[in-house]
Amino acid sequence: MIDIAKEYRVALPAWIDDELADVPAVLPGVEDRMRLVHRLADRNWREGNGGPFAALVAERASGRIVSVGVNVVLATGISSAHAEVLALGLAQTAAGGWDLGGEGLPTHELVVNWRPCVQCYGAALWSGVRGLVVAGEGPELEQITTFDEGPLRTDWAEQFEARGIEVVHDVLREEALAVFRGYRKAVDEGDIVVYNARGGDA
């Protein structure tokens, strides 16, 4: 019999409870939601869990926070354990199914501190969310952090819109860049591991 692993576990870090202790259950403004995402992203890399990335899923109309996610690639050893994947998976668990746009459910949106990477692009596209809110897009993330976000199409936002997912751009963009710059400073000082695709290396 072949002896193989049969499951793996991805969970939020324990410090999330402390970070959310003073956060109300409802954040009615999109900037308030993004501020929380930036706060989680900044703490996440400082705690050593993974990259400076966070996300949340909210009910768009009410602002009720359904789930949050942070990047836990380093903490788990799982390369797909990105913030959006955690936030969406936990929201789907709470909703009781894979389709966050299903009948009888409120309209959900995903709030992220930059345009999704190629993996999270697909995860968001198929999740059932009806809105995507990003702090920014463009080359700055990769230039600052040195992460490889993958070969995403230039019309990525239009592809969301074509599928009924409204995209809101540039919400607290400078705050996102400030988190990335703080992360890069730590990388340059040798305190942080930047995980990436091998880029063709053996």
N, C-alpha and C positions, 0 to 999 in steps of 0.2 A: 504494500500500500504506500502511495506517495504521501509523505508527511509535509503538508503545506499549511500556511496560515489561513485561517478561515474567517477572520474578521479583523477590523481595526477600529479604533475609537478616536474621535476628534471632539474635543470639548473646549469650552471657553476657560481661560485661566481663572484661578481663584480670586485674583484682585478685582475682577469685574464687579463683584458684589459691593466692594468698598467704593468703587468709582461711580456706581449707579445709586448709591445710598441717598444722595441728595437730589436726584433727578426725578422730576414729576413724571407720572405715568403718561401724561399728555404734553406734547410739545407742539403747540399749534402753528408756529412759524417755521418755514423751511430753513431759515438761517439758524434758528434754535436747534433744529435737528442736526444741521451740519456742524455747529459748534460742538455738539456732543461727539460726533464722529471724529473731529479733529482732536478732541481731548483724549479719546480712546486710542487713536492712532499714535499720538505722541507718547502716551504711557506705555503702549505695547512694545515698541522697540527698546525703550529704556528698561523694561522688565526682562528683555531677552527672549520674548516669545517668537518673534519673527520680524518682518518688515514693518515700516511705518504706515500701516494700512488698517482701516476700520470701515465698517458699514453698518447700516441699520435698515430694518424694514418697519415702515409705519403705515397706519391707515391714513390715506391721503386727506380725507375730508376732516377727520377729527384730530389728527396728529397723535393718536395713541401709538406708543411704541410697542411693536409686536416682538421684535428680537433685535439683538446686536451681534456683530461679529468682528473679530480681529484676526489678523494673520498669525497662525500658530505653526507655521512650517518648521521652525527650529525647535519648538517645544515638542512637537509630535513626530518629527522625522517623515512627515507626509507632504510631498511637494504640492498637492492640490488643496492643502488646508488654508485657503485664502479667506480673507474677511467676508467677501460677498458670498462665498460658498457656505460658510458657517451661518451667516445671517439669514440667507434664503432657506437653508435646511432646517434651521430652528423655527423659522416662521411657518414652514410647511408642516413641521411636527406639531406646532401649536394649532394650526388650522385643520389638521387631520387628513392632509392629502397633498399631492404634488402640485396641484394647480391653485395658485394664490389668486387667480382670476375666476375661480369656479362660482357656480350659481349660489346665490345667497350670501356670498362673502363680500365684505367691504372692499373698495378699491385700494390696493396696496401699492406703495412705491418703495424703491430701493434708493438709499442715500449713501453715496460713496465719496471718499476724499480724493478721487481722481477718476478719469475715464477707465473702465474696466480693462484688464489684460485680456488676451485672447481666450483663456479658459473661462474667466468670469463673464466675458461677453456672452458666450454660449449659455452659461448657467442662468444669467439674467434673462436672456431671450426666451428660454424655455420654462421659466419659473411661474409665469402667470401674473407677474407684476404689471401694472398699467402705467407706471411712471418710473423714471430713472433721473435722479438728481445728482449731478457731479460738480465737484469744486472746480475742476478744470480739465483740460485736455491739451494735447500737444507734446512737444519733445522735452519739456522742462523736467518732468518726472524722471525720465531715463537719464538725462544729462546730469541731474543733481545726484540721484541715488545710485546710478550705474546698473539698475535693474533692467533686465531684458523683458519687455512686456509682450513681445511676440509680434507677428506680422498682421496687425489688425487692418482691416479695410479702411480706406479714407472716408467712405460713406457710411461708417458704422452707425452714426446717429440716425441717418435716413433709414437704415435698415430696421432700427427699433421703431421709428415712426410708422413705417410701412406695415408693421405688425401691431399697430394700435398702442404702442408704448411711448408716451410723451417723454421727451428728454428736456430737462432744464439744465442749462449750462452756467458755469462761472458763479457759483454760490460760495462766497468767502474764499475765493481763489488764492489770495495772498496769504491767508492763514494756512492753507494747505502747503504752499511753498515754504513757509517758515518751518513747518514740521519736517519737511524733507531736508531742508538745509541743516537743521539740528542733527538729524540722522547722519547726513553726509560728514559733518564735522567729526562725529564719533567714529565713523568709518575711517576717515583720514588719520585719526589718532590711534587706529589699530584696535579699537575696542569692540568692533562689530563684525560679524560674519555676513557677507552679502552672498546669498545663494542665487545661482543663475543656471540657465541651460549651459551646456558645455561649449556651445558655439562652434561645433565641428571638431573640437579637440577629442583625442582618443581617451 
